[in-house]
Amino acid sequence: MELSKKALEISPSITLKVTAKAKEMKAQGIDVISFGAGEPDFNTPQNIIEAAVRAMNGGETKYTQTSGINELKDAIINKFRNDNNLEYNRNNIIISTGAKQCLADVFTAILNPNDEVLIPTPYWVSYPELIKLSDGIPVFIECAKENDYKLTVESLNLAVTKRTKAIVINSPNNPSGVVYTEEELKQILEFSIKNDLIIISDEIYEKLIYDNEKHVSIASLSKDAKERTIVINGVSKSYAMTGWRIGYAAADEKIIKLMTNIQSHVTSNPNTIAQYASLEALTGPQDTIRDMIIEFEKRRNYMIEKIERINGVTYIKPRGAFYVMLNIDSFIGKKVNGNQIKGSLDFAEFLLEEEKVAVIPGIAFGLDNYIRLSYAMSLQNIINGIDRIENFIARIS
């Protein structure tokens, strides 16, 4: 029996694999501390939960239109107007089963076989696989450590070809937490205009920013920017609603129409109840976001302070999201308990075995000399977890 060659070429998510292994060990009663979380550890705010209950009690349990309910589209339009200085109408908006489905819809809608998509390294683990599923070719751009692993025009010029169709931007970035400035985005925009590229701007961590940094959507920089940019966002991270699976995209009407047609055959409409919960998220009180940012910033600062005391490690200081990328260059090639550390996957596996600490190997994001630590966890677990990592590193020789 011959199965799909395309499907066989898709790599499984390393992030989900590590998290699953940690959960399995915990279920066995092992004291595992996991830094793998890609979601806030707060519960969904009560007003949002109550809105879902009202929707169910009110009979909002049937199909909706494929692209989502108009009330939620209007709330998203207001969000873009107020937060990003962007004007859209309902025909420019699609609501999907998470931002990940938005991205899958986008790549299916815009790519033809062998079209290339530029992806800066480090990148979110699913970008290249979603591109390959849509018959495109992911082209990875090596970004310099000295530039906080952000894109530059110089690096883009080295990667662009006649087959380049689009470019992916993720700010704030997962896994690095870096945030692009307006000036940096303007340079990327100029490059995109010059090469007539579609811009896919993943802004899912938009509200989780620290140090008085400012989020700028590249689509807001000009009329041309808006026309060529597909903005990806959702409620998962900002409102602690990862399990509700609601994301949304804004783009040119022709692209949204194609995405809607694709979605109609893949999943139909996104979850009806979750849409009404998301409507409350966007239109109800926003103070829980502020509280989450304050707590995340406190944890980030403490984690960094602890890391700086460990010999032989450096890190990328995150300005957004809730991850720290820890550089393990000085340990690659060395041994722990007779086992050689060849890269980030070995480091992560040995750390889990030796100290019962789960981290995400940087190879999942294209940076094999890093590991990713999430601070979407309690302060006490951060303290204990970093202490265990320090103990592990002390035994490397």
C-alpha positions in Angstrom: 0.0 0.0 0.0 1.5 3.3 -1.1 0.5 6.3 1.1 0.8 10.0 0.3 4.4 11.0 -0.4 3.5 14.6 0.6 2.2 13.5 4.0 5.2 11.2 4.6 7.5 14.1 4.1 5.8 16.2 6.8 7.8 16.3 10.1 6.0 15.7 13.3 5.9 18.6 15.8 8.9 18.3 18.1 7.3 20.8 20.5 4.2 18.6 20.9 6.3 15.5 21.1 8.4 16.8 24.0 5.3 18.1 25.8 3.6 14.8 25.4 6.6 12.9 26.8 6.6 15.2 29.9 2.9 14.7 30.4 3.4 10.9 30.2 6.1 11.0 32.8 3.9 13.2 35.1 1.1 10.7 34.7 3.5 8.0 36.0 4.0 10.1 39.2 7.4 11.5 38.2 8.1 15.0 39.4 8.6 16.7 36.0 9.0 20.4 35.5 8.0 21.4 32.0 9.2 24.6 30.3 7.5 23.4 27.1 4.2 25.2 27.5 3.1 27.2 24.4 0.0 28.6 26.2 -0.8 30.9 29.1 -1.2 29.0 32.4 -4.1 31.2 33.4 -7.7 30.0 33.0 -9.9 31.7 30.5 -11.5 34.8 32.1 -14.9 34.2 33.8 -16.8 36.7 31.7 -15.7 34.8 28.5 -16.8 31.4 30.0 -20.1 32.9 31.0 -20.7 34.2 27.5 -20.2 30.7 26.1 -22.7 29.3 28.6 -25.2 32.1 27.5 -24.7 31.1 23.9 -25.4 27.5 24.6 -28.5 28.3 26.7 -29.6 30.7 23.9 -29.5 28.0 21.3 -26.4 29.2 19.5 -25.2 25.6 18.9 -25.8 25.3 15.1 -23.8 25.9 12.0 -22.8 29.5 11.2 -21.6 30.9 7.9 -18.2 29.4 6.9 -16.2 32.6 7.5 -17.7 33.3 11.0 -20.6 35.2 12.6 -21.0 38.9 11.6 -21.0 40.1 15.2 -17.5 38.6 15.8 -16.3 40.0 12.4 -17.5 43.5 13.5 -15.6 43.1 16.8 -12.4 42.1 14.9 -12.9 45.1 12.5 -13.1 47.4 15.5 -10.0 45.8 17.1 -8.0 46.4 13.9 -9.2 50.0 13.8 -8.5 50.8 17.4 -5.3 48.8 17.9 -3.6 48.8 14.5 -5.0 51.8 12.6 -6.4 49.4 9.9 -9.7 49.7 8.2 -11.4 46.5 7.0 -14.9 45.4 6.2 -16.6 42.0 6.7 -15.4 40.8 3.3 -11.8 41.2 4.4 -12.2 39.0 7.5 -12.3 35.2 8.0 -12.6 33.4 11.3 -11.0 29.9 11.6 -10.4 27.1 13.9 -7.3 28.7 15.4 -4.6 30.9 13.8 -3.0 27.7 12.6 -6.0 27.0 10.3 -5.8 30.6 9.1 -2.2 29.9 8.0 -3.1 26.6 6.4 -5.9 28.4 4.5 -3.6 31.2 3.4 -0.9 28.9 2.0 -3.4 26.8 0.2 -5.0 30.0 -1.3 -1.9 31.7 -2.5 0.7 28.9 -3.4 1.1 27.0 -6.6 3.5 24.1 -6.9 7.2 25.1 -6.2 6.3 28.6 -5.2 8.9 29.7 -2.5 8.1 31.3 0.8 10.8 33.1 2.8 11.0 32.2 6.5 13.4 33.9 8.9 15.2 31.6 11.4 14.2 31.0 14.1 10.7 30.2 13.0 7.5 28.7 14.5 7.6 25.0 13.9 4.5 24.6 11.7 5.3 27.3 9.0 7.5 25.0 6.8 5.2 22.0 7.1 2.1 24.0 6.2 3.9 25.4 3.2 5.0 21.9 2.1 1.4 20.7 2.5 0.4 23.4 0.0 3.0 22.3 -2.5 5.2 25.3 -1.7 8.9 25.4 -0.8 10.0 26.9 2.5 13.2 28.9 2.1 14.9 29.5 5.4 16.8 32.8 6.0 19.7 32.6 8.4 19.3 35.7 10.6 22.3 37.0 12.6 22.7 36.7 16.3 24.1 40.3 16.3 20.7 41.5 15.0 18.6 39.5 17.5 17.9 37.0 14.7 15.7 39.5 12.9 15.4 39.8 9.1 17.5 42.4 7.3 17.2 43.5 3.6 20.7 42.1 3.1 19.6 38.6 4.2 16.4 38.8 2.1 18.3 39.8 -1.0 20.5 36.7 -0.7 17.4 34.4 -0.6 14.9 35.9 -3.1 14.5 34.2 -6.5 12.1 34.4 -9.4 10.0 31.8 -7.7 9.6 33.7 -4.4 5.9 34.3 -3.7 5.6 35.4 -0.1 7.4 36.2 3.1 6.5 35.3 6.7 6.9 37.8 9.5 6.2 36.8 13.1 6.3 39.7 15.6 6.5 39.3 18.6 8.3 36.2 17.6 7.9 32.6 18.7 10.4 31.3 19.8 12.8 34.3 20.3 10.4 36.9 21.7 12.0 39.6 19.6 9.8 42.5 18.3 10.3 44.3 15.0 10.5 48.1 15.1 8.6 50.3 12.7 11.7 51.2 10.8 12.7 47.5 10.4 9.2 46.7 9.1 9.4 49.6 6.6 12.6 48.1 5.1 11.0 44.7 4.8 7.9 46.4 3.2 10.1 48.2 0.6 11.8 44.9 -0.2 8.4 43.2 -0.6 7.1 45.9 -2.9 10.3 45.8 -5.0 9.9 42.0 -5.5 6.1 42.0 -5.5 5.7 39.6 -2.6 2.7 38.7 -0.4 3.4 39.4 3.2 2.0 37.0 5.8 2.2 38.8 9.2 1.6 36.5 12.2 0.7 38.8 15.1 -0.8 36.2 17.5 1.4 37.5 20.4 0.6 41.1 19.6 -0.6 42.1 23.1 2.0 40.3 25.1 4.8 42.9 24.9 7.1 44.2 27.6 9.6 47.0 28.3 7.3 49.6 26.8 7.9 48.1 23.3 5.3 48.9 20.7 3.6 46.5 18.3 3.3 47.7 14.8 1.4 45.8 12.1 3.3 46.0 8.8 -0.1 46.2 7.1 -0.7 49.7 8.7 2.4 51.3 7.1 0.8 52.2 3.7 -2.1 51.4 1.3 0.2 49.1 -0.6 1.2 47.3 2.6 -2.4 46.7 3.5 -3.2 45.3 0.1 -0.3 42.8 0.0 -0.4 41.8 3.7 -2.4 38.9 5.2 -2.6 39.6 9.0 -3.0 36.5 11.2 -4.2 36.9 14.8 -6.5 35.2 17.3 -7.7 35.0 20.9 -5.6 32.1 22.0 -2.7 33.8 23.7 -4.0 37.2 24.7 -7.2 35.8 26.4 -5.9 32.4 27.6 -8.2 30.7 25.1 -5.9 28.2 23.4 -8.4 25.3 23.7 -11.3 27.4 22.3 -9.5 27.3 18.8 -10.5 30.7 17.3 -8.1 32.6 15.1 -8.8 35.2 12.4 -7.2 36.7 9.3 -7.6 40.0 7.5 -6.6 40.4 3.8 -7.7 41.5 0.4 -11.2 40.4 -0.4 -10.1 38.0 -3.2 -7.8 36.1 -0.8 -10.4 35.9 1.9 -12.9 34.5 -0.6 -10.5 31.8 -1.6 -9.7 31.0 2.1 -13.4 30.8 2.8 -14.0 28.4 -0.1 -11.1 26.2 1.2 -12.4 26.3 4.7 -15.9 25.3 3.6 -14.6 21.9 2.5 -12.1 21.3 5.3 -13.9 22.3 8.5 -17.0 24.3 7.6 -17.5 27.1 10.2 -15.3 27.5 13.3 -16.9 26.4 16.6 -20.1 28.4 17.1 -19.9 28.5 20.9 -16.3 29.5 20.8 -17.1 32.4 18.4 -19.6 33.9 20.9 -17.0 33.5 23.7 -14.5 35.3 21.5 -16.9 38.1 20.9 -17.0 38.7 24.6 -13.2 38.5 24.7 -12.8 41.3 22.2 -15.7 43.5 23.4 -15.7 42.8 27.2 -13.3 44.0 29.9 -9.6 44.0 28.9 -8.0 44.2 32.3 -7.0 40.5 32.4 -4.6 41.2 29.6 -2.9 43.9 31.6 -2.7 41.5 34.6 -1.2 38.7 32.5 1.4 41.0 31.0 2.5 42.2 34.5 2.8 38.6 35.7 4.6 37.4 32.6 7.1 40.3 32.8 7.8 39.5 36.4 8.5 35.8 35.6 10.6 36.7 32.6 12.8 39.1 34.7 13.2 36.4 37.3 14.0 33.7 34.8 16.6 35.9 33.2 18.2 36.8 36.5 18.5 33.1 37.4 20.0 32.3 33.9 22.6 35.0 34.2 24.1 33.2 37.2 24.7 30.0 35.2 28.2 29.7 33.8 28.5 29.1 30.0 25.1 30.2 28.9 23.7 33.2 27.1 20.2 34.0 26.0 18.0 36.1 23.7 16.2 38.7 25.7 12.5 38.5 24.8 10.5 41.7 24.3 7.2 39.8 23.8 5.5 36.4 23.9 6.5 34.2 26.9 9.7 32.3 25.9 13.4 32.6 26.5 15.9 31.1 24.1 18.9 29.7 25.9 22.2 29.4 24.0 23.9 26.0 24.6 26.8 26.4 22.2 29.4 25.8 24.9 28.0 22.4 25.7 27.7 20.9 22.2 30.3 18.2 21.7 30.7 17.6 25.4 29.4 14.7 27.5 27.1 14.2 30.4 27.3 10.7 32.1 29.2 9.4 29.1 26.6 10.6 26.6 27.8 13.1 24.0 25.6 16.2 23.4 25.5 16.5 19.6 22.8 19.2 19.5 19.7 20.6 21.1 17.7 17.4 20.8 20.3 15.5 22.8 20.6 18.2 25.4 16.8 18.2 25.8 16.5 14.4 26.0 19.4 14.1 28.5 18.0 16.9 30.6 14.6 15.2 30.8 16.3 11.9 31.8 18.7 13.3 34.3 16.8 16.2 36.0 13.2 15.6 34.9 13.1 19.0 33.2 11.3 19.3 29.8 12.5 22.0 27.3 12.0 22.4 23.6 15.1 21.8 21.5 16.0 24.7 19.2 16.3 22.4 16.2 12.5 22.6 16.1 12.8 26.3 15.2 15.9 26.0 13.0 18.4 26.9 15.8 20.2 23.8 16.9 22.4 25.6 19.4 19.5 26.8 21.5 16.7 25.4 23.7 13.4 27.2 24.4 12.1 27.8 27.9 8.5 29.0 28.5 7.7 31.2 31.5 4.0 30.4 31.2 4.3 28.6 34.5 4.4 29.4 38.2 7.3 31.3 39.7 8.1 28.4 42.0 8.4 26.0 39.1 10.7 28.5 37.3 12.9 28.7 40.4 13.1 24.9 40.8 13.4 24.2 37.0 16.3 26.6 36.5 18.1 25.2 39.5 17.8 21.7 38.0 19.1 23.0 34.6 22.1 24.5 36.5 22.7 21.2 38.2 22.6 19.4 34.9 25.0 21.9 33.3 27.4 21.5 36.2 27.8 17.8 35.3 28.7 18.4 31.6 32.4 17.9 30.9 
